[in-house]
């Protein structure tokens, strides 16, 4: 089967104006371990999934999923990347 699927990668991070306690904790640990040059560390999450269709065909659906389920738009910023993959590679299951 040569049908195209799209790998969606949704990155969710707290907005810059919102305190990131997890990021501060990780940065503090890195400093204690001698990595003093690390500054401005923020922690987020990456969610990956596949959908059938080309990136152009699934863009609106992925944006809706990100806004409605994966992130809180009041507190979090969302970045979506889409890349085509052969359908056989998208059938890894969960």
Biotite code that builds the C-alpha atoms (Angstrom):
import biotite.structure as struc

atoms = struc.array([
    struc.Atom([0.000, 0.000, 0.000], chain_id="A", res_id=1, res_name="UNK", atom_name="CA", element="C"),
    struc.Atom([1.489, 3.386, -0.984], chain_id="A", res_id=2, res_name="UNK", atom_name="CA", element="C"),
    struc.Atom([-0.981, 5.633, 0.852], chain_id="A", res_id=3, res_name="UNK", atom_name="CA", element="C"),
    struc.Atom([0.644, 8.459, 2.792], chain_id="A", res_id=4, res_name="UNK", atom_name="CA", element="C"),
    struc.Atom([0.303, 9.042, 6.502], chain_id="A", res_id=5, res_name="UNK", atom_name="CA", element="C"),
    struc.Atom([1.488, 12.051, 8.456], chain_id="A", res_id=6, res_name="UNK", atom_name="CA", element="C"),
    struc.Atom([3.486, 12.034, 11.654], chain_id="A", res_id=7, res_name="UNK", atom_name="CA", element="C"),
    struc.Atom([2.268, 14.851, 13.876], chain_id="A", res_id=8, res_name="UNK", atom_name="CA", element="C"),
    struc.Atom([4.610, 16.117, 16.567], chain_id="A", res_id=9, res_name="UNK", atom_name="CA", element="C"),
    struc.Atom([2.959, 18.485, 19.044], chain_id="A", res_id=10, res_name="UNK", atom_name="CA", element="C"),
    struc.Atom([5.239, 20.284, 21.502], chain_id="A", res_id=11, res_name="UNK", atom_name="CA", element="C"),
    struc.Atom([3.537, 21.887, 24.504], chain_id="A", res_id=12, res_name="UNK", atom_name="CA", element="C"),
    struc.Atom([5.309, 24.298, 26.869], chain_id="A", res_id=13, res_name="UNK", atom_name="CA", element="C"),
    struc.Atom([4.188, 26.717, 29.528], chain_id="A", res_id=14, res_name="UNK", atom_name="CA", element="C"),
    struc.Atom([4.018, 30.279, 28.238], chain_id="A", res_id=15, res_name="UNK", atom_name="CA", element="C"),
    struc.Atom([7.118, 32.338, 29.080], chain_id="A", res_id=16, res_name="UNK", atom_name="CA", element="C"),
    struc.Atom([5.078, 34.552, 31.425], chain_id="A", res_id=17, res_name="UNK", atom_name="CA", element="C"),
    struc.Atom([4.138, 31.548, 33.580], chain_id="A", res_id=18, res_name="UNK", atom_name="CA", element="C"),
    struc.Atom([6.511, 30.191, 36.207], chain_id="A", res_id=19, res_name="UNK", atom_name="CA", element="C"),
    struc.Atom([7.885, 26.753, 35.276], chain_id="A", res_id=20, res_name="UNK", atom_name="CA", element="C"),
    struc.Atom([8.670, 25.046, 38.612], chain_id="A", res_id=21, res_name="UNK", atom_name="CA", element="C"),
    struc.Atom([9.753, 21.809, 36.943], chain_id="A", res_id=22, res_name="UNK", atom_name="CA", element="C"),
    struc.Atom([12.150, 23.707, 34.678], chain_id="A", res_id=23, res_name="UNK", atom_name="CA", element="C"),
    struc.Atom([13.583, 25.587, 37.665], chain_id="A", res_id=24, res_name="UNK", atom_name="CA", element="C"),
    struc.Atom([14.073, 22.300, 39.553], chain_id="A", res_id=25, res_name="UNK", atom_name="CA", element="C"),
    struc.Atom([15.885, 20.674, 36.625], chain_id="A", res_id=26, res_name="UNK", atom_name="CA", element="C"),
    struc.Atom([18.054, 23.744, 36.115], chain_id="A", res_id=27, res_name="UNK", atom_name="CA", element="C"),
    struc.Atom([18.898, 23.788, 39.834], chain_id="A", res_id=28, res_name="UNK", atom_name="CA", element="C"),
    struc.Atom([19.933, 20.131, 39.665], chain_id="A", res_id=29, res_name="UNK", atom_name="CA", element="C"),
    struc.Atom([22.111, 20.787, 36.633], chain_id="A", res_id=30, res_name="UNK", atom_name="CA", element="C"),
    struc.Atom([23.801, 23.683, 38.438], chain_id="A", res_id=31, res_name="UNK", atom_name="CA", element="C"),
    struc.Atom([24.469, 21.454, 41.462], chain_id="A", res_id=32, res_name="UNK", atom_name="CA", element="C"),
    struc.Atom([26.064, 18.928, 39.106], chain_id="A", res_id=33, res_name="UNK", atom_name="CA", element="C"),
    struc.Atom([28.424, 21.566, 37.754], chain_id="A", res_id=34, res_name="UNK", atom_name="CA", element="C"),
    struc.Atom([26.558, 22.604, 34.596], chain_id="A", res_id=35, res_name="UNK", atom_name="CA", element="C"),
    struc.Atom([26.492, 26.265, 35.607], chain_id="A", res_id=36, res_name="UNK", atom_name="CA", element="C"),
    struc.Atom([26.187, 27.633, 32.071], chain_id="A", res_id=37, res_name="UNK", atom_name="CA", element="C"),
    struc.Atom([22.618, 26.293, 31.662], chain_id="A", res_id=38, res_name="UNK", atom_name="CA", element="C"),
    struc.Atom([20.103, 29.157, 31.862], chain_id="A", res_id=39, res_name="UNK", atom_name="CA", element="C"),
    struc.Atom([16.448, 29.633, 31.011], chain_id="A", res_id=40, res_name="UNK", atom_name="CA", element="C"),
    struc.Atom([15.599, 25.923, 31.109], chain_id="A", res_id=41, res_name="UNK", atom_name="CA", element="C"),
    struc.Atom([11.932, 25.162, 30.388], chain_id="A", res_id=42, res_name="UNK", atom_name="CA", element="C"),
    struc.Atom([10.269, 21.753, 30.539], chain_id="A", res_id=43, res_name="UNK", atom_name="CA", element="C"),
    struc.Atom([7.551, 20.731, 28.118], chain_id="A", res_id=44, res_name="UNK", atom_name="CA", element="C"),
    struc.Atom([6.051, 17.653, 26.562], chain_id="A", res_id=45, res_name="UNK", atom_name="CA", element="C"),
    struc.Atom([6.091, 16.184, 23.076], chain_id="A", res_id=46, res_name="UNK", atom_name="CA", element="C"),
    struc.Atom([3.161, 14.153, 21.797], chain_id="A", res_id=47, res_name="UNK", atom_name="CA", element="C"),
    struc.Atom([3.525, 12.181, 18.548], chain_id="A", res_id=48, res_name="UNK", atom_name="CA", element="C"),
    struc.Atom([0.832, 10.401, 16.564], chain_id="A", res_id=49, res_name="UNK", atom_name="CA", element="C"),
    struc.Atom([0.026, 9.543, 12.964], chain_id="A", res_id=50, res_name="UNK", atom_name="CA", element="C"),
    struc.Atom([-3.007, 10.296, 10.861], chain_id="A", res_id=51, res_name="UNK", atom_name="CA", element="C"),
    struc.Atom([-3.825, 9.103, 7.349], chain_id="A", res_id=52, res_name="UNK", atom_name="CA", element="C"),
    struc.Atom([-3.337, 11.761, 4.688], chain_id="A", res_id=53, res_name="UNK", atom_name="CA", element="C"),
    struc.Atom([-0.815, 14.367, 3.678], chain_id="A", res_id=54, res_name="UNK", atom_name="CA", element="C"),
    struc.Atom([0.362, 17.128, 6.042], chain_id="A", res_id=55, res_name="UNK", atom_name="CA", element="C"),
    struc.Atom([-1.830, 19.601, 4.156], chain_id="A", res_id=56, res_name="UNK", atom_name="CA", element="C"),
    struc.Atom([-4.874, 17.337, 4.575], chain_id="A", res_id=57, res_name="UNK", atom_name="CA", element="C"),
    struc.Atom([-4.454, 16.791, 8.330], chain_id="A", res_id=58, res_name="UNK", atom_name="CA", element="C"),
    struc.Atom([-3.214, 20.258, 9.449], chain_id="A", res_id=59, res_name="UNK", atom_name="CA", element="C"),
    struc.Atom([-6.615, 21.528, 10.645], chain_id="A", res_id=60, res_name="UNK", atom_name="CA", element="C"),
    struc.Atom([-7.383, 18.289, 12.503], chain_id="A", res_id=61, res_name="UNK", atom_name="CA", element="C"),
    struc.Atom([-4.011, 18.275, 14.301], chain_id="A", res_id=62, res_name="UNK", atom_name="CA", element="C"),
    struc.Atom([-4.396, 21.947, 15.244], chain_id="A", res_id=63, res_name="UNK", atom_name="CA", element="C"),
    struc.Atom([-7.862, 21.193, 16.684], chain_id="A", res_id=64, res_name="UNK", atom_name="CA", element="C"),
    struc.Atom([-6.569, 18.171, 18.638], chain_id="A", res_id=65, res_name="UNK", atom_name="CA", element="C"),
    struc.Atom([-3.727, 20.257, 20.048], chain_id="A", res_id=66, res_name="UNK", atom_name="CA", element="C"),
    struc.Atom([-5.995, 23.141, 21.072], chain_id="A", res_id=67, res_name="UNK", atom_name="CA", element="C"),
    struc.Atom([-8.893, 21.036, 22.380], chain_id="A", res_id=68, res_name="UNK", atom_name="CA", element="C"),
    struc.Atom([-7.107, 18.168, 24.142], chain_id="A", res_id=69, res_name="UNK", atom_name="CA", element="C"),
    struc.Atom([-3.330, 18.346, 24.328], chain_id="A", res_id=70, res_name="UNK", atom_name="CA", element="C"),
    struc.Atom([-2.811, 21.874, 25.645], chain_id="A", res_id=71, res_name="UNK", atom_name="CA", element="C"),
    struc.Atom([-4.414, 24.600, 27.687], chain_id="A", res_id=72, res_name="UNK", atom_name="CA", element="C"),
    struc.Atom([-4.160, 27.629, 25.378], chain_id="A", res_id=73, res_name="UNK", atom_name="CA", element="C"),
    struc.Atom([-4.474, 30.011, 28.332], chain_id="A", res_id=74, res_name="UNK", atom_name="CA", element="C"),
    struc.Atom([-1.288, 28.696, 29.971], chain_id="A", res_id=75, res_name="UNK", atom_name="CA", element="C"),
    struc.Atom([0.598, 26.809, 27.267], chain_id="A", res_id=76, res_name="UNK", atom_name="CA", element="C"),
    struc.Atom([2.153, 27.460, 23.877], chain_id="A", res_id=77, res_name="UNK", atom_name="CA", element="C"),
    struc.Atom([1.827, 24.802, 21.175], chain_id="A", res_id=78, res_name="UNK", atom_name="CA", element="C"),
    struc.Atom([4.141, 24.044, 18.264], chain_id="A", res_id=79, res_name="UNK", atom_name="CA", element="C"),
    struc.Atom([2.986, 21.579, 15.603], chain_id="A", res_id=80, res_name="UNK", atom_name="CA", element="C"),
    struc.Atom([5.250, 19.925, 13.057], chain_id="A", res_id=81, res_name="UNK", atom_name="CA", element="C"),
    struc.Atom([4.007, 17.540, 10.396], chain_id="A", res_id=82, res_name="UNK", atom_name="CA", element="C"),
    struc.Atom([5.989, 15.192, 8.201], chain_id="A", res_id=83, res_name="UNK", atom_name="CA", element="C"),
    struc.Atom([4.812, 12.622, 5.672], chain_id="A", res_id=84, res_name="UNK", atom_name="CA", element="C"),
    struc.Atom([5.668, 8.991, 6.338], chain_id="A", res_id=85, res_name="UNK", atom_name="CA", element="C"),
    struc.Atom([4.790, 5.826, 4.427], chain_id="A", res_id=86, res_name="UNK", atom_name="CA", element="C"),
    struc.Atom([1.605, 4.303, 5.866], chain_id="A", res_id=87, res_name="UNK", atom_name="CA", element="C"),
    struc.Atom([3.464, 1.105, 6.862], chain_id="A", res_id=88, res_name="UNK", atom_name="CA", element="C"),
    struc.Atom([5.746, 3.133, 9.183], chain_id="A", res_id=89, res_name="UNK", atom_name="CA", element="C"),
    struc.Atom([2.762, 4.799, 10.872], chain_id="A", res_id=90, res_name="UNK", atom_name="CA", element="C"),
    struc.Atom([1.269, 1.456, 11.968], chain_id="A", res_id=91, res_name="UNK", atom_name="CA", element="C"),
    struc.Atom([3.433, 0.901, 15.043], chain_id="A", res_id=92, res_name="UNK", atom_name="CA", element="C"),
    struc.Atom([0.550, 0.783, 17.527], chain_id="A", res_id=93, res_name="UNK", atom_name="CA", element="C"),
    struc.Atom([0.643, 1.889, 21.143], chain_id="A", res_id=94, res_name="UNK", atom_name="CA", element="C"),
])
